Amino acid sequence: GNRRDAWAYGAIDPNSATAAMMEVVKAFGNLLKNDGYRPKRSLMFCSLAAEEYGLIGSYEMVEQLQHYLTQKGVVYLNIDLTVAGNTTFMAWGSPHLRKVMYQSASYVDNPLPSQPFNNLLENWIAMDPNPNDKTQSNFIPLGSGSDFQPFIQLAGIASVDFWYNGPSDYSGYSLYHSMYETYYAVENLIDRGFHCTAALTKMWIELGRAFSDSTIL
């Protein structure tokens, strides 16, 4: 899931992730069309509205489908934005999802040649370590603030949210919710070549494949 409403132009929040989700849908569609691939479980793609006005779109959807989602929902994979920065892969989510996050992150190549990491997992552990165990990444439980909230709090569905950030002590980005949050800024300043956005998209695809295709969850 991702939402499509924004303050001002919203090139980062949320349009970077909207573009990523469109590519995720295209990738799974091409697998079906070209290779006849069908996952073992259903994948639902959610283009949500009115997040900035109080998570209204996601709450309306979860309330309408709550019985179905509570009985059959496995996981909700959310990206609010792909690139608040271009240094650190970061994620937070339901604690028991750490293992599959690690596995999926290890499959995605590190997109930045200037960094000495082979994949997203190495970047994550090195750049955003757990303060109590430097051999693991930081992976705090979800609270609120994005469309995962009704999925985890109303329907009880395990959820995760992930993005690229600046250094681990970096809180937000200077263009946030401003008229300067434009496509030009993303293309020329924050994610040149869109390499970080592409890596996040691959991570999203791999997580979807893992949860929809694993015989045993």
C-alpha positions in Angstrom: 0.0 0.0 0.0 0.8 3.6 -0.6 -1.3 6.8 -0.7 -1.6 9.4 -3.4 -2.5 12.6 -1.5 0.2 15.2 -0.7 0.8 18.7 0.6 2.0 20.8 -2.3 3.8 18.8 -5.0 4.7 15.8 -2.9 7.4 14.5 -5.1 9.0 12.6 -2.2 6.1 12.2 0.1 4.3 10.2 -1.3 4.9 10.3 -5.0 8.3 8.6 -4.9 6.6 5.6 -3.3 3.5 5.9 -5.7 5.9 5.5 -8.6 7.6 2.5 -6.9 4.2 0.8 -6.3 3.3 1.3 -9.9 6.5 -0.6 -10.9 5.7 -3.3 -8.4 2.3 -3.8 -10.0 3.9 -3.8 -13.4 6.5 -6.4 -12.4 4.0 -8.9 -11.0 1.8 -8.2 -14.0 4.6 -9.0 -16.4 5.4 -12.2 -14.5 1.8 -13.3 -15.0 1.7 -12.3 -18.6 5.1 -13.6 -19.7 5.8 -16.5 -17.4 2.4 -17.6 -16.2 3.5 -16.9 -12.6 0.8 -16.9 -10.0 1.7 -16.6 -6.3 0.2 -19.1 -3.8 -1.6 -16.3 -1.9 -3.4 -13.2 -3.2 -1.7 -9.9 -3.4 -3.8 -6.8 -2.9 -2.4 -3.4 -4.1 -3.8 -0.5 -2.2 -3.8 3.1 -3.6 -5.1 5.0 -0.6 -6.4 8.5 -0.3 -6.5 11.2 2.4 -3.6 10.1 4.5 -2.6 13.7 5.3 -6.1 14.4 6.5 -6.0 11.8 9.2 -5.4 8.4 7.5 -9.0 8.5 6.3 -8.6 6.4 3.2 -6.8 3.5 4.9 -9.2 3.6 7.9 -12.2 3.5 5.5 -10.8 0.6 3.6 -9.9 -1.4 6.7 -13.2 -0.8 8.4 -15.1 -1.9 5.2 -13.0 -5.0 4.8 -12.2 -5.7 8.4 -13.8 -9.1 8.7 -12.1 -10.3 5.5 -8.7 -8.8 6.5 -8.8 -10.1 10.0 -9.5 -13.6 8.9 -7.2 -13.8 5.9 -4.7 -10.9 6.0 -1.1 -12.0 6.4 0.9 -8.8 6.3 0.7 -5.2 5.2 3.7 -3.7 3.4 3.7 0.1 3.4 6.0 2.6 1.8 5.1 6.2 2.5 8.1 7.5 0.6 11.2 6.0 -0.9 13.9 8.7 -0.3 14.0 11.0 2.6 17.7 10.8 2.1 20.3 8.8 0.2 22.5 7.2 2.9 20.7 4.6 5.0 18.1 1.9 4.4 15.7 2.0 7.4 12.7 0.0 8.4 10.3 -0.4 11.3 7.6 -2.9 11.8 6.1 -5.8 13.7 9.0 -7.4 15.6 8.5 -11.0 14.2 9.0 -9.7 10.7 12.7 -9.0 11.3 13.9 -12.3 9.9 12.1 -11.9 6.5 13.2 -8.3 6.3 16.8 -9.4 6.8 16.4 -12.1 4.2 14.8 -9.9 1.6 17.3 -7.0 2.2 20.2 -9.4 1.6 18.9 -10.2 -1.9 18.8 -6.5 -3.0 22.1 -5.0 -4.2 23.3 -1.9 -2.5 22.5 0.9 -5.0 25.3 3.3 -4.1 28.8 2.5 -5.5 30.3 5.0 -3.1 29.4 2.8 -0.1 31.3 -0.4 0.8 28.2 -2.5 1.2 27.1 -5.4 -1.0 23.4 -5.2 -0.3 20.7 -3.4 1.6 21.1 -5.6 4.7 24.8 -4.7 5.1 23.9 -1.0 4.7 21.1 -1.2 7.2 23.1 -2.9 10.0 26.1 -0.6 9.5 24.3 2.7 9.1 21.4 2.2 11.5 22.5 -0.3 14.1 20.6 -1.5 17.1 22.0 0.5 20.0 22.1 -2.6 22.2 23.5 -5.0 19.6 25.7 -3.6 16.9 25.5 -6.8 14.9 21.8 -6.2 14.2 19.9 -3.3 12.7 17.5 -1.0 14.5 14.0 -2.3 13.9 11.5 -0.6 16.3 7.8 -1.5 16.6 5.3 0.5 14.6 3.2 3.1 16.3 1.2 5.5 14.1 1.7 8.2 11.5 1.0 6.4 8.2 -1.4 4.1 6.5 -0.2 1.0 8.4 -1.9 2.2 11.5 -5.4 0.8 10.9 -4.0 -2.4 9.4 -2.0 -3.2 12.6 -4.3 -1.6 15.2 -7.8 -2.4 13.9 -7.3 -5.6 11.9 -4.3 -7.0 13.8 -2.2 -7.5 10.7 1.5 -7.6 11.0 2.9 -4.5 9.1 6.2 -3.0 8.1 7.3 0.4 6.7 10.6 1.1 5.0 12.5 3.9 3.2 15.9 5.4 2.4 17.0 8.1 4.9 20.0 10.3 5.7 22.3 9.2 8.5 20.6 7.3 11.3 20.4 10.4 13.5 18.8 12.4 10.6 15.1 13.2 11.4 13.2 14.2 8.3 14.3 16.1 5.2 14.3 19.9 4.7 11.9 19.9 1.8 9.2 18.0 3.8 5.6 19.2 2.9 6.9 22.3 1.1 6.5 23.7 -2.4 10.2 22.8 -3.0 9.5 19.1 -2.8 9.6 18.6 -6.6 10.6 16.1 -9.2 13.6 18.2 -10.0 14.8 18.0 -6.4 14.5 14.2 -6.3 16.2 13.8 -9.7 19.0 16.2 -9.2 19.7 16.4 -5.5 18.3 13.5 -3.5 18.3 10.4 -5.7 20.3 11.0 -8.8 19.6 8.2 -11.3 16.8 7.0 -9.0 19.0 4.2 -7.7 17.7 4.3 -4.1 14.1 4.3 -5.3 14.8 1.3 -7.6 16.4 -0.6 -4.7 13.3 0.1 -2.5 11.1 -1.1 -5.3 13.0 -4.4 -5.6 12.8 -4.8 -1.8 9.0 -4.3 -2.0 8.7 -6.9 -4.8 10.9 -9.4 -2.9 8.9 -9.0 0.3 5.6 -9.5 -1.6 7.0 -12.6 -3.3 8.2 -14.0 0.0 4.9 -13.7 1.9 2.8 -14.7 -1.1 4.9 -17.8 -2.1 6.2 -19.3 1.1 4.6 -22.6 1.8 4.9 -22.1 5.5 4.6 -18.6 6.9 
